[in-house]
Amino acid sequence: MKLVFFTSRFILFRLYILFVSAFLTRCEMPLPSQSFRPDMLINNYKTTSYKNGNIEWILTADKASYFYDEKRTIATNIILNYFKEDKETAEVKADQAIIYTDSMDIDLTGNVDMLSTTGNRLLTEKITWNNKTGYLDNNEPIRILRKNGDIIEGEGLRADYNLESYEIKKSIKAITSNIDKNFK
């Protein structure tokens, strides 16, 4: 009698395990890689941001991946042109841009090279464009090559998009090319 009771409990336990495993394999659980699957892939991507009817910026990229639920677009090999009163004020090149579609803020990463129409150039690895304030911001090493030949290096930056007004947060180093000959 004990043997029959033990055997039937064992058989029930095995059937339970078999049932649960069969149920779990039929459930579609999202794989971790599925959450990174974009809703849309776009080649030769181009998007334009307008403010009060004027072009604020135009971003072009080789490819873009759009993630609807995360409200962001990831673009690669980008060129971003900034405008003020329909005149171009700066061009930025970077390996990647993340555009947050709810705020239109942009994170630029990898070989960021920004050239303003005034001739000033910014080089860094990462910077964020805050669409609401109109400022570029980062906490990374930066290098500014000014039109007059001056070189300014530091860590961290807050600047307007034409690099006319900027604040370097720390570790500032400057190399000037034009020394006033009257200065003694």
ChimeraX attribute file (.defattr): number of C-alpha atoms within 10 A of each C-alpha:
attribute: neighborCount
match mode: 1-to-1
recipient: residues
	/A:1	6
	/A:2	7
	/A:3	8
	/A:4	9
	/A:5	10
	/A:6	11
	/A:7	12
	/A:8	12
	/A:9	12
	/A:10	12
	/A:11	12
	/A:12	12
	/A:13	12
	/A:14	12
	/A:15	12
	/A:16	12
	/A:17	12
	/A:18	11
	/A:19	11
	/A:20	11
	/A:21	11
	/A:22	11
	/A:23	10
	/A:24	10
	/A:25	9
	/A:26	8
	/A:27	8
	/A:28	7
	/A:29	9
	/A:30	8
	/A:31	8
	/A:32	8
	/A:33	7
	/A:34	9
	/A:35	10
	/A:36	9
	/A:37	12
	/A:38	17
	/A:39	11
	/A:40	11
	/A:41	15
	/A:42	13
	/A:43	12
	/A:44	11
	/A:45	16
	/A:46	17
	/A:47	10
	/A:48	12
	/A:49	15
	/A:50	11
	/A:51	8
	/A:52	6
	/A:53	9
	/A:54	13
	/A:55	18
	/A:56	20
	/A:57	21
	/A:58	17
	/A:59	20
	/A:60	19
	/A:61	23
	/A:62	14
	/A:63	17
	/A:64	25
	/A:65	19
	/A:66	20
	/A:67	19
	/A:68	12
	/A:69	9
	/A:70	11
	/A:71	13
	/A:72	20
	/A:73	20
	/A:74	20
	/A:75	28
	/A:76	22
	/A:77	16
	/A:78	23
	/A:79	22
	/A:80	21
	/A:81	23
	/A:82	20
	/A:83	20
	/A:84	14
	/A:85	10
	/A:86	12
	/A:87	13
	/A:88	17
	/A:89	18
	/A:90	22
	/A:91	21
	/A:92	21
	/A:93	23
	/A:94	24
	/A:95	18
	/A:96	23
	/A:97	27
	/A:98	20
	/A:99	22
	/A:100	16
	/A:101	15
	/A:102	9
	/A:103	12
	/A:104	16
	/A:105	19
	/A:106	21
	/A:107	20
	/A:108	27
	/A:109	20
	/A:110	16
	/A:111	16
	/A:112	21
	/A:113	21
	/A:114	24
	/A:115	22
	/A:116	21
	/A:117	15
	/A:118	13
	/A:119	16
	/A:120	20
	/A:121	21
	/A:122	19
	/A:123	19
	/A:124	22
	/A:125	16
	/A:126	22
	/A:127	24
	/A:128	20
	/A:129	21
	/A:130	15
	/A:131	15
	/A:132	9
	/A:133	9
	/A:134	13
	/A:135	18
	/A:136	21
	/A:137	20
	/A:138	20
	/A:139	16
	/A:140	15
	/A:141	19
	/A:142	21
	/A:143	21
	/A:144	21
	/A:145	17
	/A:146	20
	/A:147	13
	/A:148	11
	/A:149	14
	/A:150	14
	/A:151	17
	/A:152	17
	/A:153	19
	/A:154	19
	/A:155	17
	/A:156	19
	/A:157	23
	/A:158	19
	/A:159	17
	/A:160	16
	/A:161	23
	/A:162	25
	/A:163	24
	/A:164	12
	/A:165	10
	/A:166	15
	/A:167	13
	/A:168	21
	/A:169	15
	/A:170	13
	/A:171	10
	/A:172	14
	/A:173	12
	/A:174	12
	/A:175	11
	/A:176	11
	/A:177	11
	/A:178	9
	/A:179	7
	/A:180	7
	/A:181	6
	/A:182	5
	/A:183	5
	/A:184	4
